[in-house]
Amino acid sequence: MYTEREVLDYIAEEDVKFVRLAFFDLNGVQKNISIMAGQLEGAFQRGVGFDASAIYGFESAEKSDLFLFPDPATLSVLPWRPSSGKVVRLFCTIRYPDGREYEKDFRSRLKNTVLAAREECGVEFRIGTEIEFYLFKLDEAGRPTKVPFDRAGYMDIAPDDKGENIRREICFTLEQMGIVPESSHHEEGPGQNEIDFHYADAVTAADNAATFKWIVRTRAASAGLYADFSPKPLEGMPGSGFHINLSCSDPGKNAHALAGILKHAREITYFLNCCEDSYRRLGENKAPKAICWGHGDRLALVRVPDVTDRGAARLEIRSADCECNVYIVLDLLIRAAVDGIKAGLEPPPASHAGVGNVSFLPASLKEAKKVAESSSFIKSVLGDAIEF
């Protein structure tokens, strides 16, 4: 965790020439502005302005001035840039000209939700993610194809697994940026890979996931490949998920948290699964469709693994995919968990997916949107920040 003074000292002492100020649009796509290192002190004090009307989901041209204020705690060196004349990245808070937080800055909203969970029911949540993606070849013009980089299967090894070296480079790059991957392996689909992360607080976990997607695409491109994070890139093959492991600092409240997530599962699906292809993935190849939970059951919406992380039980939410805005998704999941804790909700008995009296996730993006639009829970969490 760096302070402003420590960041400025680092910039001066380590020959940093450029600073990337990073933020996210409404879809969770990372954007950035690069400034010269000498301008960073002014950015800390006064912010750096940008045209919000040019960012998806933000503002109209009539009220388009917003400002980025760097978060010094997020300093990270980009290791693939020159060692002399370094480039660093800082995530930012977005503010109005009068200093108010911008309501569509979902990174800041997630920070506020973390604080609210601590104040309202005395709990903190640790988040670990498992992220799947495909590697595809490029055509002669450098455009992405749907030809997988290899034909390997689940946890195969080289030479069948051709992604081994790329995953290694990804992990090395992340480690140099202060992000610790836990494991990596080939997944079930041809050219499909997975990298998992250690637990972190919610904001750090979201930052790490966003950084990960950027690094994967960068390393894939340098290897002449295309990294595809879409939920169902190949017909008849496993889709790619974004599994979210959540654990509560008070294990005695895990059941209530689980009940809250199950209660609001249909309402939040529009944000966990936000494109048409998301619904081609759900219900196939261990992607859940039934709203249920189970011990070790990979067909359930929420799996409670038979192993624990340092003795603490965790909930694995298996429906989300990487097209989501991870900051919105973690905000909603934590709010749903807190709702279950505050109300003292109890989950239904564990059940196998599709067995017994279970309900189901929306079957299409249109249905998911309709459910979210009518949800008082979504309104209470997101307010007017989202326009359906």
C-alpha positions in Angstrom: 0.0 0.0 0.0 1.6 3.2 -1.2 0.9 6.8 -0.1 1.0 9.7 -2.6 4.4 10.8 -1.3 5.8 7.3 -1.6 4.5 7.0 -5.2 6.1 10.4 -6.1 9.4 9.4 -4.6 9.3 6.1 -6.5 8.6 7.9 -9.7 11.6 10.2 -9.2 14.0 7.5 -8.0 13.2 4.7 -10.5 13.3 6.7 -13.7 9.6 6.5 -14.5 8.6 8.5 -17.5 5.0 7.7 -18.2 2.0 7.1 -15.9 -1.1 5.3 -17.1 -4.3 6.4 -15.3 -6.7 3.5 -15.6 -10.5 3.4 -15.2 -13.5 1.4 -16.5 -16.5 2.0 -18.7 -20.0 0.7 -17.9 -19.2 -2.7 -19.4 -16.0 -3.0 -17.3 -13.7 -2.4 -20.2 -10.5 -0.8 -19.1 -9.6 2.6 -20.4 -6.6 4.8 -19.7 -4.9 8.2 -20.1 -1.1 8.4 -20.2 0.5 11.4 -18.6 4.2 12.3 -18.1 5.6 11.5 -14.7 6.1 15.1 -13.9 2.4 15.7 -14.1 1.4 13.1 -11.5 1.6 15.4 -8.4 -0.9 17.7 -10.1 -3.1 14.7 -10.9 -3.2 13.7 -7.3 -4.2 17.3 -6.3 -6.5 18.4 -9.1 -7.3 15.3 -11.2 -7.0 14.8 -14.9 -10.0 15.7 -17.0 -11.5 13.6 -19.8 -14.5 13.6 -22.1 -17.1 11.4 -20.5 -19.4 11.5 -23.5 -16.8 9.4 -25.4 -16.9 6.6 -22.8 -19.6 3.9 -23.2 -22.5 4.3 -20.7 -21.2 7.5 -19.2 -22.5 11.0 -20.1 -23.9 13.1 -22.9 -21.9 15.8 -24.7 -23.9 18.5 -22.7 -22.3 17.5 -19.4 -19.2 15.6 -20.3 -16.4 16.8 -18.0 -15.2 14.3 -15.4 -11.9 13.9 -13.6 -9.6 11.0 -12.7 -7.8 11.0 -9.4 -5.1 8.3 -9.1 -5.3 5.8 -6.2 -1.7 5.6 -4.9 -2.3 2.2 -3.3 -2.6 0.6 -6.8 0.9 1.5 -8.2 2.2 -1.2 -10.5 5.1 -1.2 -13.0 4.4 -2.6 -16.5 7.2 -5.1 -16.8 7.1 -5.4 -20.5 8.1 -1.8 -21.0 11.7 -0.6 -21.0 13.6 -0.8 -17.7 14.9 2.7 -18.3 12.1 5.2 -18.8 9.6 2.9 -16.9 5.9 3.0 -17.3 3.6 2.5 -14.3 -0.2 2.1 -13.9 -2.5 3.5 -11.3 -6.3 2.9 -11.0 -8.3 6.0 -10.5 -11.4 7.4 -8.7 -13.7 9.3 -11.1 -15.2 12.5 -9.8 -17.4 15.4 -11.0 -15.8 18.8 -11.3 -17.1 19.7 -7.8 -15.4 16.8 -6.3 -18.3 14.4 -5.8 -17.8 10.7 -6.7 -19.2 9.8 -10.0 -22.1 7.4 -9.6 -21.0 5.2 -12.5 -17.5 4.7 -11.0 -18.3 1.1 -9.9 -14.8 0.6 -8.5 -15.5 3.3 -5.9 -19.0 1.9 -5.4 -17.5 -1.5 -4.6 -15.2 0.2 -2.0 -18.2 1.7 -0.4 -20.1 -1.6 -0.3 -17.1 -3.3 1.4 -17.2 -0.6 4.1 -21.0 -0.9 4.4 -20.7 -4.7 5.0 -18.2 -4.1 7.7 -20.3 -1.5 9.4 -23.7 -3.1 9.0 -23.0 -6.7 10.0 -19.3 -6.8 11.0 -18.1 -9.0 8.2 -15.5 -8.8 5.4 -15.4 -10.9 2.3 -12.4 -12.5 0.6 -12.7 -13.2 -3.1 -10.8 -15.6 -5.3 -11.4 -16.0 -9.0 -11.0 -18.7 -11.6 -10.9 -17.4 -15.1 -11.2 -19.4 -18.3 -10.3 -18.3 -21.8 -9.5 -19.7 -25.3 -6.4 -19.1 -27.4 -7.2 -18.9 -31.1 -4.9 -18.5 -34.1 -4.8 -15.4 -36.3 -5.3 -15.4 -40.1 -2.7 -14.1 -42.6 -4.0 -10.6 -42.1 -3.7 -10.8 -38.3 -7.4 -11.1 -37.7 -8.8 -13.6 -35.0 -10.1 -16.9 -36.3 -11.9 -19.7 -34.4 -9.1 -22.1 -35.0 -7.9 -23.3 -31.5 -4.2 -23.0 -30.7 -4.1 -26.7 -29.8 -6.3 -29.8 -29.4 -5.4 -30.7 -25.9 -8.0 -31.5 -23.1 -8.3 -31.0 -19.4 -5.0 -30.8 -17.6 -3.1 -32.2 -20.5 0.6 -31.5 -20.7 3.0 -30.5 -23.5 3.4 -31.2 -26.3 -0.4 -31.6 -26.6 -0.8 -28.5 -24.4 0.7 -25.7 -26.5 -0.5 -23.0 -24.1 1.9 -24.0 -21.3 4.6 -21.5 -22.2 2.1 -18.6 -22.7 0.4 -19.4 -19.3 3.9 -19.3 -17.8 4.6 -15.9 -19.3 1.3 -14.6 -18.1 2.0 -15.8 -14.5 5.5 -14.3 -14.5 4.2 -11.0 -15.7 1.4 -11.0 -13.1 3.9 -11.8 -10.4 6.2 -8.9 -11.5 3.1 -6.6 -11.1 2.5 -7.9 -7.5 -0.4 -10.2 -8.4 0.0 -13.8 -7.3 -1.6 -16.5 -9.4 -2.4 -19.7 -7.6 -2.5 -22.3 -10.4 -2.9 -22.7 -14.1 -3.8 -25.5 -16.5 -5.3 -26.5 -19.8 -9.1 -26.7 -19.6 -11.5 -29.1 -21.3 -12.0 -27.3 -24.6 -9.4 -27.2 -27.4 -7.2 -24.2 -26.9 -9.0 -23.4 -23.6 -7.0 -22.4 -20.5 -7.6 -21.5 -16.9 -5.7 -19.4 -14.3 -6.8 -19.2 -10.7 -6.0 -16.5 -8.1 -5.4 -16.4 -4.4 -8.0 -14.8 -2.2 -7.9 -11.0 -1.7 -10.2 -8.3 -0.6 -13.0 -7.6 -3.0 -11.6 -4.4 -4.7 -8.1 -6.0 -5.1 -9.7 -9.1 -6.5 -11.6 -7.1 -9.1 -8.5 -5.1 -9.9 -6.5 -8.3 -10.4 -9.2 -9.8 -12.6 -9.3 -6.7 -14.8 -5.5 -6.6 -15.0 -5.4 -10.3 -15.8 -7.6 -10.0 -18.9 -5.3 -7.2 -20.1 -2.1 -9.2 -19.5 -3.6 -12.3 -21.2 -4.5 -10.4 -24.3 -1.2 -8.6 -24.4 0.9 -11.8 -24.0 -1.3 -13.7 -26.5 -0.9 -10.9 -29.1 2.9 -11.0 -28.6 2.8 -14.7 -29.4 0.7 -14.2 -32.6 -2.6 -15.4 -31.0 -5.9 -14.1 -29.9 -7.2 -14.5 -26.3 -11.0 -14.9 -26.3 -12.9 -14.4 -23.0 -16.4 -14.8 -24.5 -18.7 -17.3 -22.8 -19.4 -19.6 -25.8 -16.8 -19.1 -28.6 -17.1 -22.6 -30.1 -20.4 -24.5 -30.7 -20.4 -27.9 -29.1 -17.4 -27.1 -26.9 -17.3 -26.0 -23.2 -18.0 -22.4 -22.6 -15.7 -20.2 -20.5 -16.7 -19.2 -17.0 -15.7 -16.7 -14.4 -16.0 -18.6 -11.2 -16.1 -16.5 -8.1 -15.1 -17.9 -4.7 -16.4 -16.0 -1.7 -15.7 -16.5 1.9 -17.0 -14.6 4.9 -14.7 -13.5 7.7 -17.3 -14.9 10.2 -17.7 -18.6 9.1 -20.9 -18.8 11.2 -22.6 -16.4 8.7 -21.6 -18.3 5.6 -25.0 -20.1 5.4 -26.9 -16.7 5.6 -24.6 -15.3 2.9 -25.4 -18.4 0.7 -29.1 -17.9 1.3 -28.9 -14.3 0.3 -27.1 -15.1 -2.9 -29.6 -17.8 -3.8 -32.5 -15.4 -3.0 -31.3 -12.8 -5.5 -29.7 -15.1 -8.1 -32.4 -14.4 -10.8 -32.3 -10.7 -10.2 -28.5 -10.3 -10.6 -28.1 -12.7 -13.6 -28.4 -9.8 -16.1 -25.1 -8.5 -14.7 -23.3 -11.8 -14.3 -24.3 -12.9 -17.8 -24.7 -9.8 -19.9 -24.6 -11.0 -23.5 -26.7 -13.3 -25.7 -24.0 -16.0 -25.8 -24.0 -16.1 -22.0 -27.3 -18.0 -22.2 -25.9 -20.5 -24.8 -23.3 -21.5 -22.1 -25.7 -21.8 -19.1 -27.0 -25.3 -18.7 -24.2 -26.9 -20.7 -20.9 -28.5 -19.8 -21.2 -27.9 -16.0 -22.4 -24.3 -16.4 -25.3 -24.0 -14.0 -28.9 -23.3 -14.8 -30.8 -24.5 -11.6 -30.7 -22.1 -8.6 -29.5 -24.6 -6.0 -26.4 -25.4 -4.0 -24.5 -28.5 -3.3 -21.4 -29.9 -1.6 -18.8 -30.4 -4.4 -21.5 -30.3 -7.0 -20.3 -28.6 -10.2 -23.7 -28.5 -11.7 -25.1 -26.3 -8.9 -25.2 -22.5 -9.1 -23.3 -22.3 -5.8 -20.8 -25.1 -5.0 -19.5 -25.6 -1.5 -16.2 -27.4 -2.1 -15.3 -30.4 -0.1 -11.9 -28.7 0.5 -11.4 -25.6 2.6 -9.0 -22.6 2.3 -7.0 -22.6 5.5 -9.9 -24.0 7.3 -12.5 -21.5 6.1 -15.4 -22.7 4.0 -16.0 -20.9 0.7 -18.9 -20.5 -1.7 -18.1 -20.9 -5.4 -20.5 -19.0 -7.6 -20.3 -20.7 -11.0 -22.7 -18.8 -13.3 -20.8 -15.6 -14.2 -18.7 -15.2 -17.4 -15.9 -12.8 -18.3 -18.1 -10.4 -20.3 -19.4 -9.0 -17.0 -18.3 -5.9 -15.2 -16.5 -7.5 -12.3 -16.9 -4.4 -10.1 -20.7 -4.5 -10.5 -20.8 -8.2 -10.0 -18.9 -8.3 -6.8 -20.9 -5.3 -5.5 -24.2 -7.2 -6.1 -22.9 -10.5 -4.7 -21.7 -8.9 -1.5 -24.9 -6.9 -1.1 -26.9 -10.1 -1.6 -24.8 -11.9 0.9 -25.2 -9.1 3.4 -29.0 -9.1 2.8 -29.0 -12.8 3.8 -26.9 -12.2 6.9 -28.9 -9.2 8.1 -32.2 -11.1 7.6 -30.9 -14.3 9.2 -31.9 -16.2 6.1 -31.4 -20.0 5.9 -30.6 -21.8 2.7 -32.7 -24.6 1.4 -31.3 -28.1 1.8 -28.5 -29.0 -0.6 -29.8 -30.5 -3.8 -28.5 -31.9 -7.0 -29.2 -29.5 -10.0 -32.6 -30.0 -11.5 -33.8 -32.4 -8.7 -36.7 -31.4 -6.5 -38.4 -28.0 -6.2 -35.8 -25.7 -7.7 -36.2 -22.5 -9.8 -34.0 -21.6 -12.7 -31.9 -18.7 -13.9 -33.4 -16.6 -16.8 -33.2 -18.4 -20.1 -32.2 -15.4 -22.2 -30.7 -11.9 -22.0 -34.2 -10.5 -22.6 -35.7 -12.4 -19.7 -32.7 -11.5 -17.4 -33.1 -7.8 -18.2 -36.8 -7.9 -17.5 -36.2 -9.5 -14.1 -33.5 -7.0 -13.2 -35.6 -4.0 -14.3 -38.4 -5.0 -11.9 -36.1 -5.8 -9.0 -36.2 -3.6 -5.9 -33.0 -5.2 -4.8 -31.2 -4.0 -8.0 -32.7 -0.6 -7.6 -31.5 -0.4 -4.0 -27.9 -1.3 -4.9 -27.4 0.4 -8.2 -29.9 3.3 -8.0 -29.9 5.4 -11.1 -26.4 4.5 -12.2 -27.8 1.9 -14.6 -30.3 2.8 -17.3 -32.1 -0.3 -18.7 
